[in-house]
Amino acid sequence: MNFLDLLRTDSGIVSVVGSGGKSTLVTELARALPTTVIVATTTHMLPPANLPLLVDAEEREIAEGLMRHRALCVGAWADEPGGKLCAPALGFPNLSALADHVLVEADGARRMPLKAHAEYEPVIPADSAQTIQLVGASGFGRPVGEVVHRAELFCKLVGCTTDDVCTPELAAEAMAKEHASGIVHADIVVVNQVDDEGARALAARFARALRTHGDDVGVMAGSVRARRLERL
């Protein structure tokens, strides 16, 4: 399938949540789209290496930057070590008026392939037109405590321990319960890091388990970095 078929909106704000490749998805979409694109975050993110960066920029500076580059990253420096960005002061409605697409990294996962959400997560802009939720297939088959951000919340959701193996079925149960409770809304789920037939089989199990739990969200699987996805 065409990588850009992942998008269900021709313009506006698209929020990316979950774990296992959010930054890669946001930057690859920014590079693939033929339109003007702003990349930003509502939480914290590292500046993308392959996009121009504007910090504490005003509207005129952003508009001029989009004329020169088509796609760029906008934000403010976070008040913590590590060189991360936080949400731009300008506000997402203003950003949406400046660019055709605003791609928002709206969740944190501490580089873990899987995660459970606290009650204050994710941080999705009010005017977001679509939410894409990522899952990292590299977390399947490993202990929950090693691969899940907020593992204690995950265990509480599904009744396991941090030493239990995180099967695709367990990850799907946790996601289905978060969706049902309204903690997280997703228009589509992407199982990323699917680079071989073994990982694809695990992704297919995850998709089947979601449906078993009554969650009818669409699922895609593949490699975001390679811009290769298929519907499951």
N, C-alpha and C positions, 0 to 999 in steps of 0.2 A: 504494500500500500504506500501511497505518497505520505511522506513524513508529516506534511502540513495538514493531512486529513485529521490529525489529532485535534486540531482547532475546530471548535463548533461556532465560532463567531468571526465575522469578517473584520471586526474592529473592536476597540474597547479594552477593558482590563481583564487579563487572564491571570489567575492565581495558581501557583504551584505549591503543593503541600506534600507532607509525608516524608519519605526517606529513600536513600539509595540512588541519588542522581539529580536532585532538584536543580543545582547550579548548572550542571551539564545540559539539562533539558532547556532551561531558560536561555542559555547562551546559544545553543544549537538552533532553537526556534528563532532567536534574534538574527542569527546569520542566514537562516533559510528564508525568512519572510522577505518579500520584495517591497514591503511597505516601510514607512518610518516606524521605529521601535525604540521605546525606552525600557530599560531593565532597571528594576529597583527592588527594595525589600521593605517589609513591614517589621522585620525582626533584625537579624544580623546576617551579613554575608561578606565573603571575600570579594574584592573587586575582580570582575572577569578579566583574564589576561588578554583576551582578544577583542575587547571593546574599549573605545575611548571613555574616559571617566570625567564627569563633572561633579565637583563637590560644592555644596552650598550655592548652587547655581540659581539664578533668577530666570524668569520666563524667556527673556530676550536671548540670554546666553544659550539656553537649551534649544530654542528655535533655530538659532544660527548654527549650533552644533549639529542638529539634524539635517540641515541643508548641506553641510559638508560631509557627514559620515553616514547618514540614513539610520544607523543604530548606535546607541550609546547607553552608558550606565549613569544613573543619577542617584546621589545620596548625600549623606553627611557622615563624618567620621564618628564611629561609636566611641563612647567614653570608657574604653577598656583597652588593654594591650592586645596586640595581634593584628592591627591594621585592618579591622573589619568596618564595613559600612552599616549604618542604620537608616531608618526611613528618612527621605528627603523632607525638608521643612515645607516645601511648596505645596504638598498635598496631592493626592491621587486624582481628584477631579480636574485639577489644573494640568497635571501631566497628561491626562487623557485627552484634554483639549489641544495639546501640542503635538501628539503623535497618533498614528493610526492604531498601534497596539502598545499597551503597557503590560509588560510581563513582570509579575511580582513573585519573588521568593517569599512565601508567607508562612514559613514554618522552620523550625530548627530541629536537627537530629544528631548533632555532635558527630557527624560522619559515620553513624551507624546505618546498616542497611534496612533496619526495621524500627518502628517506634509505636508507642502508645501516646495519647494526647492528654495533657493536663486540661483542666476546665477552661483555662484562659488561652488555649491554643485551638487551631491555628489563628493567625491574625490576618483575616481576609478583608480587604477594602470593601466598604459598603456598596460600591458601584461595580463590583466584579461581575463580569458577564459569564465567566466560566471558571470552574475549579478542577484542576488536574491533580490527582493523588498518585504519588509514586510509591513503589515497593521494590526493595532490592532483593533479587532472587538469591544473592550470595549469602543471605541470612538463613535460608531454609536448610534444615538438617544440622544446625549447630545449636549449642545451649542458649536458651533465652537470655541469660545474663551476659553473654558475650556479644549478642547481635542486636538487642532491642534497646533503644533509647527509652528511658522511663520504664525499665523492666518491671519494677514493682507494680506499676499501674497495669501493665500488660497481664501480669500474673493474677491480679485481682479481677480483671475482666473475664479471664478464661479458666481460673481455678488451677493454675499450674505453679511450679516453682521455677526459680531462675536456673536450676540445674537441668530442667526438662528440655528435651530437644524441641526446637521451634519448627514444627512441620508446616507445610503449606496450609493444612487444614486448621491448625491452631492460629496461624496468622490471619486466615480468612475469618475465623470466628471472632477474633478481636476486632477486626475492621467492621464486620457486619454489626456488631454490638455498638460500636462507636457511631456508625451511620444511623442505626435505629434510634439511638438516644439523642441524636442531633448534635453531638459534640463535634462531629466532622461531617461536612457535606461534600460530595464529589460528583461531578458530572461524568467523569471517566477515570478509570484506574489504569495505570501503566506499570506492569511488572518489568523492571529494568534489569540489566546485567544477565540477560538471557543470551548466552553466546554459544550454546551447543544443545544437542538433542536432550541431554540429561536435564539441563536447566529448563528447557521448553516443557518437558514432561512435568516438572515441578510447578511451573507456571500454570499449566493446564489443570493440575490438581487444585491449585489455589482458586482458579476461576470457577471450577465445579463446586468447590466447598462454599464459595460466596453465594452461589445460586441455591445451594442446599439450605442455607440460612435465610433464604428469602430476600437476598440483596440482589436486585436486578441491574445494578450499575454495569455499564459496559466495561470490558477488560481488554487491554491490548498487552502484548508482550514482545520483547526484543531488546535491541541495543540502542539506547538513545544516542550514544556517542557515534555509532555508525549510521544513525538516522534510519534504522531498520525496525519496523514494527509490524505486527500482524494482529488481527482481531481473534480473540479466543471465544 
